[in-house]
Amino acid sequence: MEKKRTLKRQLSLLQVIMLGTAGTLGSGVFVLTGHAAAVAGPAAIWAVLIAGILSFSIALNYCELATTYPETGGAMTYVREAWGKGLLAFLVGSMDAISSTFYTALSAVGFAYSVSVFFPAVASSALTIALVAIAAIMLFVVLNILGVTKVGNIQVVMGGALLIAFAIYLVAGFTMPHGFSPEILLPDGKWFPTNNIGTNIGIILKTIALIYAMYVGFEVIADDAEEIKNPTKNIPIAIMVSLFLVLIVYTLVVTVAMGTSSNIAGSETAISDTIRMFLGAPGATLIGIAGIVGSLTSVNSSMLSATRESFTLSRDGAWPAFLSRLNQARVPYFAIIMIGAVSILVTLIGAVDFLSYITSGGYLFVLLLSNLSMITLRKKYPFIHRPFKVPFFPLTPIMASIVCLIVLRYSELKALAFMAGILAIFSAYYYIRMGLESWQAEHKRSLNPGRYRLLIPIQHQHGFENVIRIGARIAKAQNDVNMCLLQVLDRSVVESEDVRTRIEESRQYMLEKFVKYAVERNVPMYSKTISDENAADGIINEVKTDNNVRLMLFKWPENVEEQAHFKTSLEAVIESGVANIGVLIDRGIDKLENILVPVGGGYHSRLAIQMADSLSKADNGTVDLVRVVDEGMDEELYEDQMSFLQEVAITQLNNIPGNMNLQILRGQDAASAIVKEAQDFDYDLIILGSYDGETNVEVPFGQLVEKVRKGTSTSILVLRQHESPAASWLRRQFKSNKDR
């Protein structure tokens, strides 16, 4: 079973409730109350109430789905589990991310209008509204990159302040003079402008379609399920509590606003306009601040949701892989930057009602497929553990699906057309990507075997056999690699007949072994003899002649005198930077069933991970990736180190294969911990990445490798990744400056 890159569970119940409550309670009610009044008049109150009640059927489904699959990604995860990684899962995930991105833009625009209460000049033009909204988005891009815990804490503070402001608004609105009045709400005693039931129902549904994005807090919670502590318990509580709070606050706030003034239709500042009537300037100041805070909470939560959906799409291979890269705070920072950039572009649209219709339509499409997926999952996996089971199944998901379809039917036609266009673009992208991947796979299959070379220069006859065996395993695991046994003749000594005879005998012996293991592993191979001034120059010139060499494989000499000569030649090859280098320190290798790979995170450890994965396939072996930490490290940092190890492995292999184990070793220093681990568990091979610094002829791979070599009796394969001298120098300078 493959493992995936995962996020850290660090959001508490209170933080999650505030993500769901304050995140949706924020900008929506401030900027959409006036627009809802324009569509439905007093009946907007019923639209808000009915939308909230209907949302409970969808929210209950999400309680079951999110606790059964507590992963980031929300709806895409459920659709993928129900119907596989096809077009449908891709469209749901993509539309979910886009809807959250539009809601981020909508909330940022709402923030700008709230700021205009204090600075009227902000609302003087679409440009100034856009600039203020962009500033809000950029602020939360930075906060999200710093870590989700900071985001959660900010949400609790802002959410608490927002609820207090709404409580003041409601109490004052219902009790103060010039506040709520039934006569203002219903001047002619009618909720609807007509007596036609069908028309009135249509008005209610059109209003629900406009404001439905205000109820998506539970969807945000599901999107972030992978970062929630104790998800089995906290997710259902957070979803139901947040939805209940949002329903109560929305209904009462809209009631007070419409019962205080009859002139709020179409206003983006309806709440500020009405509180000024019963609390004067101090009230306007209070609700203006609340509007600012509320809008920021919505920007915060919707951006968090959008980036986690993008992370999941990337992790599953649907979107570019770099979007799932995590930083030290274990957040997908590339996804955050991308969502921030797209939100800024969307913000330039500026039309609040249009943005709201698009957001609601996108969410309804996602929610519809999520509801249907739950029905499929119940049939497909009847015995899977479900910590929360929705009541009245299948009535609940069926009713929720019908609600989504009806509301979609009454969404604005332009918004639906825009959404259809987005779906068409994503569908085209999906099939183009599939076509390109298919073409690349076919092109790869059409290549002649042996396009890339694994070069094994002939060294000393004694013990060289295992180098060839290792090379055959590597070539077998990588289908497009052939083996080349290279003999470099020194021009200064080949004039002697005796020397030529000995060289030919040695070459014949090596060739027999070479053919034996190449045939045994069924890999393409050939041998080649060249002459040059010395071995190092011959190898370097050979690789420069044909730059398809993936790896040069050497044997570490056992004789001290031979080691000195070998180190000199090796340093020249390393400094040339022509190809990857591997050196086998051979202590006898019969099998490769258990491989140890210490991971320090350096440049060359990447090649070690890839090579271990290739070699383990040859003998169906296992690989242990280990990272050494200080003995006194606390548990939280310990967990971060495990996550770092997982991140490094997934970055190199795209996943963690089922035969690969990850573990953290505690020790006083890395070398002694590695030696002890090798002795305790009798590994067949240790694969080490070279020291990530300038070469030293005496210790070509660094002190750690040298200490492990001297401290263990296990065979060691040391790897140094190809890098040009200029690139190596630049990278080391960047690293040293970063460490200062």
Rosetta blueprint (number, residue, H / E / L):
1 M L
2 E L
3 K E
4 K L
5 R L
6 T L
7 L L
8 K L
9 R L
10 Q L
11 L E
12 S L
13 L H
14 L H
15 Q H
16 V H
17 I H
18 M H
19 L H
20 G H
21 T H
22 A H
23 G H
24 T H
25 L H
26 G L
27 S H
28 G H
29 V H
30 F H
31 V H
32 L H
33 T H
34 G H
35 H H
36 A H
37 A H
38 A H
39 V H
40 A H
41 G H
42 P H
43 A H
44 A H
45 I H
46 W H
47 A H
48 V H
49 L H
50 I H
51 A H
52 G H
53 I H
54 L H
55 S H
56 F H
57 S H
58 I H
59 A H
60 L H
61 N H
62 Y H
63 C H
64 E H
65 L H
66 A H
67 T H
68 T H
69 Y L
70 P L
71 E L
72 T E
73 G L
74 G L
75 A H
76 M H
77 T H
78 Y H
79 V H
80 R H
81 E H
82 A H
83 W H
84 G L
85 K L
86 G L
87 L H
88 L H
89 A H
90 F H
91 L H
92 V H
93 G H
94 S H
95 M H
96 D H
97 A H
98 I H
99 S H
100 S H
101 T H
102 F H
103 Y H
104 T H
105 A H
106 L H
107 S H
108 A H
109 V H
110 G H
111 F H
112 A H
113 Y H
114 S H
115 V H
116 S L
117 V L
118 F L
119 F L
120 P H
121 A H
122 V H
123 A H
124 S H
125 S L
126 A H
127 L H
128 T H
129 I H
130 A H
131 L H
132 V H
133 A H
134 I H
135 A H
136 A H
137 I H
138 M H
139 L H
140 F H
141 V H
142 V H
143 L H
144 N H
145 I H
146 L H
147 G L
148 V H
149 T H
150 K H
151 V H
152 G H
153 N H
154 I H
155 Q H
156 V H
157 V H
158 M H
159 G H
160 G H
161 A H
162 L H
163 L H
164 I H
165 A H
166 F H
167 A H
168 I H
169 Y H
170 L H
171 V H
172 A H
173 G H
174 F H
175 T H
176 M L
177 P L
178 H L
179 G L
180 F L
181 S L
182 P H
183 E H
184 I H
185 L H
186 L L
187 P L
188 D L
189 G L
190 K L
191 W L
192 F L
193 P L
194 T L
195 N L
196 N L
197 I H
198 G H
199 T H
200 N H
201 I H
202 G H
203 I H
204 I H
205 L H
206 K H
207 T H
208 I H
209 A H
210 L H
211 I H
212 Y H
213 A H
214 M H
215 Y H
216 V L
217 G H
218 F H
219 E H
220 V H
221 I H
222 A H
223 D H
224 D E
225 A H
226 E H
227 E H
228 I E
229 K L
230 N L
231 P H
232 T H
233 K H
234 N H
235 I H
236 P H
237 I H
238 A H
239 I H
240 M H
241 V H
242 S H
243 L H
244 F H
245 L H
246 V H
247 L H
248 I H
249 V H
250 Y H
251 T H
252 L H
253 V H
254 V H
255 T H
256 V H
257 A H
258 M H
259 G H
260 T H
261 S L
262 S L
263 N L
264 I L
265 A L
266 G L
267 S L
268 E L
269 T L
270 A H
271 I H
272 S H
273 D H
274 T H
275 I H
276 R H
277 M H
278 F H
279 L H
280 G H
281 A H
282 P H
283 G H
284 A H
285 T H
286 L H
287 I H
288 G H
289 I H
290 A H
291 G H
292 I H
293 V H
294 G H
295 S H
296 L H
297 T H
298 S H
299 V H
300 N H
301 S H
302 S H
303 M H
304 L H
305 S H
306 A H
307 T H
308 R H
309 E H
310 S H
311 F H
312 T H
313 L H
314 S H
315 R H
316 D L
317 G L
318 A L
319 W L
320 P L
321 A H
322 F H
323 L H
324 S H
325 R L
326 L L
327 N L
328 Q L
329 A L
330 R L
331 V L
332 P L
333 Y H
334 F H
335 A H
336 I H
337 I H
338 M H
339 I H
340 G H
341 A H
342 V H
343 S H
344 I H
345 L H
346 V H
347 T H
348 L L
349 I L
350 G L
351 A L
352 V H
353 D H
354 F H
355 L H
356 S H
357 Y H
358 I H
359 T H
360 S H
361 G H
362 G H
363 Y H
364 L H
365 F H
366 V H
367 L H
368 L H
369 L H
370 S H
371 N H
372 L H
373 S H
374 M H
375 I H
376 T H
377 L H
378 R H
379 K H
380 K H
381 Y L
382 P L
383 F L
384 I L
385 H L
386 R L
387 P L
388 F L
389 K L
390 V L
391 P L
392 F L
393 F L
394 P L
395 L H
396 T H
397 P H
398 I H
399 M H
400 A H
401 S H
402 I H
403 V H
404 C H
405 L H
406 I H
407 V H
408 L H
409 R H
410 Y L
411 S L
412 E L
413 L H
414 K H
415 A H
416 L H
417 A H
418 F H
419 M H
420 A H
421 G H
422 I H
423 L H
424 A H
425 I H
426 F H
427 S H
428 A H
429 Y H
430 Y H
431 Y H
432 I H
433 R H
434 M H
435 G H
436 L H
437 E H
438 S H
439 W H
440 Q H
441 A H
442 E H
443 H H
444 K H
445 R H
446 S H
447 L L
448 N L
449 P L
450 G L
451 R L
452 Y E
453 R E
454 L E
455 L E
456 I E
457 P E
458 I L
459 Q L
460 H L
461 Q L
462 H L
463 G L
464 F L
465 E H
466 N H
467 V H
468 I H
469 R H
470 I H
471 G H
472 A H
473 R H
474 I H
475 A H
476 K H
477 A H
478 Q L
479 N L
480 D L
481 V E
482 N E
483 M E
484 C E
485 L E
486 L E
487 Q E
488 V E
489 L E
490 D E
491 R L
492 S L
493 V L
494 V L
495 E L
496 S L
497 E H
498 D H
499 V H
500 R H
501 T H
502 R H
503 I H
504 E H
505 E H
506 S H
507 R H
508 Q H
509 Y H
510 M H
511 L H
512 E H
513 K H
514 F H
515 V H
516 K H
517 Y H
518 A H
519 V H
520 E H
521 R H
522 N L
523 V L
524 P L
525 M E
526 Y E
527 S E
528 K E
529 T E
530 I E
531 S E
532 D E
533 E L
534 N L
535 A H
536 A H
537 D H
538 G H
539 I H
540 I H
541 N H
542 E H
543 V H
544 K H
545 T H
546 D L
547 N L
548 N L
549 V E
550 R E
551 L E
552 M E
553 L E
554 F E
555 K E
556 W L
557 P L
558 E L
559 N L
560 V H
561 E H
562 E H
563 Q H
564 A H
565 H H
566 F H
567 K H
568 T H
569 S H
570 L H
571 E H
572 A H
573 V H
574 I H
575 E H
576 S H
577 G L
578 V L
579 A L
580 N E
581 I E
582 G E
583 V E
584 L E
585 I E
586 D L
587 R L
588 G L
589 I L
590 D L
591 K L
592 L L
593 E L
594 N E
595 I E
596 L E
597 V E
598 P E
599 V L
600 G L
601 G L
602 G L
603 Y L
604 H L
605 S H
606 R H
607 L H
608 A H
609 I H
610 Q H
611 M H
612 A H
613 D H
614 S H
615 L H
616 S H
617 K H
618 A H
619 D L
620 N L
621 G L
622 T E
623 V E
624 D E
625 L E
626 V E
627 R E
628 V E
629 V E
630 D E
631 E L
632 G L
633 M L
634 D L
635 E H
636 E H
637 L H
638 Y H
639 E H
640 D H
641 Q H
642 M H
643 S H
644 F H
645 L H
646 Q H
647 E H
648 V H
649 A H
650 I H
651 T H
652 Q H
653 L H
654 N L
655 N L
656 I E
657 P L
658 G L
659 N L
660 M E
661 N E
662 L E
663 Q E
664 I E
665 L E
666 R E
667 G E
668 Q L
669 D L
670 A H
671 A H
672 S H
673 A H
674 I H
675 V H
676 K H
677 E H
678 A H
679 Q H
680 D H
681 F H
682 D L
683 Y L
684 D L
685 L E
686 I E
687 I E
688 L E
689 G E
690 S L
691 Y L
692 D L
693 G L
694 E L
695 T L
696 N L
697 V L
698 E L
699 V L
700 P L
701 F L
702 G L
703 Q H
704 L H
705 V H
706 E H
707 K H
708 V H
709 R H
710 K H
711 G H
712 T L
713 S L
714 T L
715 S L
716 I E
717 L E
718 V E
719 L E
720 R E
721 Q L
722 H L
723 E L
724 S L
725 P H
726 A H
727 A H
728 S H
729 W H
730 L H
731 R H
732 R H
733 Q H
734 F H
735 K H
736 S H
737 N H
738 K H
739 D H
740 R L
